[in-house]
Amino acid sequence: MNETQGLDRGLARLSDLSPKGYALGLHIRFAAAHLMFQTYDPRWTQIYTENGYMLADPTVFWGFGNEGAIRWSEVGLPDGHGILDQAAEFGLKFGLTVSCGAIASRTIGGFAREDREFNDDEITEIQSVVTQLHAASTPPEQLTPAQRMALRLIAKGSRHAEAAAILGISESALKARLRSARDRLIVRTTAEAIQRAQEYNLL
């Protein structure tokens, strides 16, 4: 099973455990996540984004300052914008924040349900899944020279046949290199692989 399949399986499990959705930022660096997944009510996500609530959200603030898991009702930090009350209007009445990883590459997730608090077993499982996803999605420090050259040629506009000819390999071998680069970068398309490699200065 490659990284993308493992990621999908973990995210599916988080959906099962969070009936009113979740938001998960994996490896947040310089205020941007390496990978971001959200399944909250889109109306709430829009309000949250438009108002820049991430910068004022007490549950996110807790996540940057702590590792572990905590129910939203136990965070105890100021919520001057009434973010949690607004979230409750969209069914996010009971929540959980999970945080793990070094502060320079922190993973933070928020998980919600409408009917009751998360119990201890659910918290343990969600925390375990998040920790696994954090480990599995660690951005690579480098690509192989073969992967890098293949991505560079496609990024410059070469078609598969042309890029393969330049490299002196078959088109199927080129596609294999691109596929391995996508797997390493945990993306589904070559365009996404190029973008992510550029973001991490891997090209």
C-alpha positions in Angstrom: 0.0 0.0 0.0 1.5 3.4 -1.0 1.4 6.5 1.1 -1.7 7.9 -0.7 -3.7 4.8 0.0 -2.7 4.8 3.7 -3.6 8.5 3.9 -7.1 7.8 2.4 -7.7 5.0 4.9 -6.7 7.1 7.8 -8.9 10.0 6.7 -11.8 7.7 6.2 -11.5 6.5 9.7 -11.4 10.0 11.0 -14.7 10.7 9.1 -16.2 7.7 10.9 -15.1 9.0 14.3 -16.1 12.6 13.6 -19.8 12.7 12.6 -19.9 16.5 12.1 -16.6 16.6 10.3 -13.0 17.5 10.9 -10.2 19.9 9.8 -6.7 18.5 9.7 -3.5 20.4 8.8 -0.5 18.0 8.4 3.0 19.5 8.9 2.1 23.2 9.4 5.1 25.3 8.5 5.2 29.0 8.2 1.4 29.1 8.9 0.7 26.8 5.9 0.0 23.1 6.0 1.8 20.6 3.8 -1.5 18.8 3.4 -5.0 20.2 4.5 -8.2 18.2 4.7 -11.6 19.6 5.8 -15.0 17.9 6.0 -16.9 20.5 8.2 -20.1 22.1 6.9 -18.8 24.2 3.9 -20.9 27.1 5.2 -18.9 27.1 8.4 -15.6 26.7 6.6 -16.4 29.7 4.4 -17.2 31.9 7.5 -14.1 30.6 9.3 -11.8 31.3 6.3 -13.3 34.7 5.4 -12.9 36.0 8.9 -9.4 34.7 9.3 -10.5 32.8 12.4 -7.5 30.4 12.4 -5.4 33.2 13.9 -7.9 33.7 16.8 -9.2 30.2 17.3 -8.4 29.1 20.9 -8.4 25.4 19.9 -5.7 26.1 17.2 -3.8 28.3 19.6 -3.8 25.4 22.1 -2.6 23.1 19.3 0.5 25.3 18.6 1.3 25.5 22.3 0.7 21.9 23.3 1.1 18.3 22.1 -1.6 15.8 22.9 -5.4 15.9 22.8 -8.0 18.0 24.5 -11.8 18.4 24.4 -12.8 21.9 23.2 -14.8 22.3 26.4 -11.5 22.0 28.4 -9.3 24.3 26.4 -10.0 27.3 28.7 -8.5 29.9 26.5 -10.1 33.2 25.6 -12.5 33.1 22.6 -13.0 36.8 21.9 -14.7 36.2 18.5 -17.1 33.6 19.9 -15.8 31.1 17.4 -16.9 28.0 19.3 -20.4 29.4 19.7 -20.6 30.1 16.0 -19.3 26.6 15.2 -22.0 25.1 17.4 -24.6 26.7 15.1 -23.4 24.4 12.3 -23.5 21.3 14.5 -19.9 21.5 15.8 -21.2 21.4 19.4 -18.6 19.1 20.9 -15.1 18.9 19.7 -11.6 17.6 20.1 -8.2 19.1 19.2 -5.2 16.8 18.6 -1.7 18.2 18.1 1.6 16.4 17.4 5.0 16.9 16.0 7.8 19.5 16.3 6.7 23.1 16.5 8.4 23.8 13.2 6.3 21.1 11.5 3.2 20.7 13.7 0.1 18.7 12.8 -3.2 20.0 14.3 -6.6 18.6 13.9 -10.1 19.6 15.0 -12.8 16.9 15.2 -16.5 17.5 15.9 -19.8 15.9 16.8 -23.2 17.2 17.6 -24.6 14.8 20.1 -22.1 14.4 23.0 -18.5 14.7 24.1 -15.9 12.4 22.6 -15.2 9.5 25.0 -11.7 8.5 26.1 -11.5 5.5 23.7 -12.5 7.7 20.7 -9.9 10.3 21.7 -7.2 7.6 22.0 -8.1 6.3 18.5 -8.3 9.7 16.8 -5.0 10.7 18.4 -3.4 7.4 17.2 -4.7 8.0 13.6 -3.5 11.6 13.5 0.0 10.5 14.8 0.2 7.9 12.1 -0.9 10.3 9.4 1.7 12.8 10.6 4.4 10.2 10.3 3.2 9.0 6.9 3.0 12.5 5.4 6.4 13.9 6.5 7.6 16.0 3.5 10.6 14.3 1.9 13.9 16.1 2.3 14.9 15.2 -1.3 13.9 13.4 -4.4 16.1 11.0 -6.3 18.0 12.5 -9.2 15.9 10.4 -11.6 12.7 11.7 -10.0 13.9 15.3 -10.0 15.0 15.2 -13.7 11.7 13.7 -14.8 9.7 16.3 -12.9 11.9 19.2 -14.2 11.4 18.2 -17.8 7.6 17.9 -17.4 7.5 21.2 -15.5 9.3 22.9 -18.4 6.6 21.7 -20.8 8.1 18.6 -22.3 5.6 15.8 -23.3 6.2 12.3 -22.0 7.8 11.0 -25.2 10.0 14.1 -25.5 11.2 13.9 -21.9 11.9 10.2 -22.2 14.0 10.8 -25.4 16.0 13.5 -23.6 16.7 11.2 -20.7 17.4 8.3 -23.0 14.8 6.0 -21.4 11.5 4.5 -22.5 8.3 6.4 -22.0 7.1 3.7 -19.6 10.3 4.2 -17.6 9.7 7.9 -17.5 6.1 7.3 -16.3 7.4 5.0 -13.6 9.7 7.8 -12.3 6.9 10.3 -12.3 4.7 7.8 -10.4 7.4 7.2 -7.8 7.8 11.0 -7.4 4.0 11.3 -6.9 4.0 8.6 -4.3 7.0 10.2 -2.5 5.2 13.6 -2.4 1.9 12.0 -1.5 -0.1 13.5 -4.4 -2.2 12.1 -7.2 -1.2 14.1 -10.2 2.1 15.0 -11.8 1.1 18.7 -11.7 0.6 18.5 -8.0 3.9 16.7 -7.6 5.7 19.6 -9.5 3.9 22.2 -7.3 4.8 20.4 -4.1 8.4 19.8 -5.1 8.7 23.5 -6.0 7.2 24.5 -2.6 9.8 22.4 -0.8 12.7 23.4 -3.0 13.2 19.9 -4.2 13.7 20.8 -7.9 
